[in-house]
Amino acid sequence: MSAAPPKAVGIALIVLYTDHVEESRAFYSGLGLALVQEQHGRGPVHYAATLPDGTVVELYPATARRPVSSVRLGFTVDGRTVTPPLAPGRHVVEDPDGRAVELYVA
């Protein structure tokens, strides 16, 4: 017998492995993510931001074991405060690792 599916599913954590940590920090900060530098024990220095819904987005340096991978992300942003400012609508940009990032501006 299989377990019943959960009644609600949400995203709690997104980890992006990057070859361009500082450039990615600047890019995602420019979208409004309040990235804070962290290091857990002897692990790598990385950046983390908590979105208003509680989802954590982290940027870690890529390694041979955890390489840069492709994923398509989408964020709702305030077009007046992103860098550069954006008009209302849907915009697709690339992060420093070439990942497509969809920006939805109200």
Secondary structure by P-SEA (a helix, b strand, c coil): cccccccbbbbcbbbbbcccaaaaaaaaaaaccbbbbbbccccccbbbbbccccbbbbbbbbcccccbbbbbbbbbcccccccccccccbbbbbcccbbbbbbbcc
